[in-house]
Amino acid sequence: MQQADAFLTTRKEAETAYIGEMVGRALAEPLVIALQGELGAGKTVFVRGASRGLGVSEQVSSPTFVLLKIYHGRLPVYHFDFYRLSPDEEEPDALGFEEYLPGNGVAFIEWAERLPRLLPDAFLQVNIERFYDDKGEGRRLWFHPHGPLAAEVVETIIEAITWRIDGTLKIQPAGEV
């Protein structure tokens, strides 16, 4: 399968969460997902949706101050936030983060660009970009797959997502994808 970048546009927080949910539904084996975007872009919203797609019933929140939160679903969910860490940080190596990357679950890393050396060769990079136009505020979610599993996930969600005539996402209930 050829790997290609793709992007989707959302206009509402619920749409960003839904795209995350589609990613979660598409995952059947461990993968690292590196999330990039400015503060407030929607990284945690995306992870919240993806976690729902992975069967997590707990409320997902940002791990900014604890660095890692673990949730239980179809696959374990490891939610990292590297915002407070600097690129020359040695602490993550000492904390054993590599055990979770990907480990036996799905590792979501917010601000992954701060410690790129922790990323495995195969991962899915998702950049979330805020934009404004004549319709108001929106988000562009750029998907950059590294490896066949990541490419397969991107292909699955791009094929499954449909749009309404007004340009909004047609959100399908969990059992209908």
N, C-alpha and C positions, 0 to 999 in steps of 0.2 A: 504494500500500500504506500502510495506517495504521501509524504507529509507536506501539508500546506497550512499557512496561516489563514485564519478566518476571523471575522468580527460580526458582532450583533449589536444592535442599538436598542436601548430601553428608555422609556419615558417615566416609569414609575418604579418605586422601590420594590413593589410586588413583582414586577417583571424581572428585575435583577435577581431577586430571590428565586423566581421560577427557573431562570436559566441555570442558576446554581443547582436547583433541585433536579433538573434534567441531567446535569453532570453526575450528581449523586446516583440517580437511577441507572445511568449508563455504566457505572463502575462495578466490576465483578471481582477485581483483584487489586492488591495494593498499588498505590501510585502517589507520588509527591505532586502537589499543585502549588506552584509559587505564585503569589498574588502581589501585584504592584499597583500603586495608585496613590494619589495624594490623600491627605486626611479627609475623611468624609466622602470618599469616592464610592464606597459601597462594598469594600472587601469583606467586612464582617457580615453584611447582608447576604452576599454571595455564599459565604461559608454556612450561614444559617440555613439557606435554601438547600445547599448540597447535603448538609447533615440530615435534613428532613428526607431528601431523596435516598439517603443511606439508612433510613429507618430510625434515626435518633429521635427520641421523644422528649428529651430534656431541652430546656431553654438554652440556646447557644449564645454566649456573649464573648466579647473581646478579651483575650488573655493578656492585654497590654502589661499589666503589673505582675502577673505570675509567669509569663513567658509561654506556658503550655497548659492547655486544658484537654482532658481526654473524655470522650463521649463513647457510648456503646450503641451500636446499630448493627446492620448486616455485616459490616466490617468495622473495626475500631476506627474512631476519628480522632486524630491528633491535630489540635488547633494551636499553632504557634503564632506569636507576634514578636518580631525582631525589632520593632520600632525603637526601643530603648537601648539596643545594642549597637556598638560601633563596629565598623569593618575590621578593625584590628583586635577585636574582642577575642580573648582566649577562653572565656567562661563557657560558651556553648560546647567546646570540645570537652571540658571537664564535666559538664552536666550529662554527657552521654546522649545528646540529641540524635546522633547518627543511628541509634537503636530504633528510632521511630521514622527514619527517612528511607524508605517508607515503612520498614518493619512489617508487621502483619496487617496493616490497615492503610487508611488514606491520611496523608499528612498535608494539611493546608498551612502554608507559611505566609502570613502577612508580612510585608516589607522584606521579602526574601533577598532582594538586591543588596541588603546590608551585609549579608554573609553568604555570598554565592558559592564559596568553597564547600558549604555543607550540602549543596544540591547534588543528587546523583546524576549520572549521564542521561537517564531517561526520566523525564518529568513533563508536566504540562504547565506552561507559563500563561497566566491570565493577567493582562493589564487592563485596568478599569480607568477610563478617562472621562472626566466630566466635561460636558460641552453645553453651549447655549446657542440657540438659533431662534427663528421667528416663532417656533412652537413652544419655546421655553427651555427649561433645563432637561438634559438627558445624559445618558451614559453610553459609551462605546466599550464593549467588552472584546478585547483582542485576544485570540487564542493562538498560542505559539507552541505546537506539540514538538517534543523532543523524544523520539522513540515511537515504535509501532503502537504500543498501548495508548499513549496519549493521542496519537493520530486517530486511532479507532474511536476514542471517546469523543473527539471533536466531530468526526464524521457522523457519529450516531446522533449527537444533539442537533447538528445542522440539518440532518435529514428529518428529524422528528418535530422540529419547531415550525409552527405555522403562524401566519399573520392574518389579522382581520383587514378589511378594506380600508379602515381608518388608520392603519399603520400600527395598531397596538398588537401585542402578542395574544394569541389565542391560547389561554392557559387551560390545559387538560387536567382533569382530576387524576390522582395517582395511578389508578388502575387502568387508565386508557392509553398509555403510551406504548 
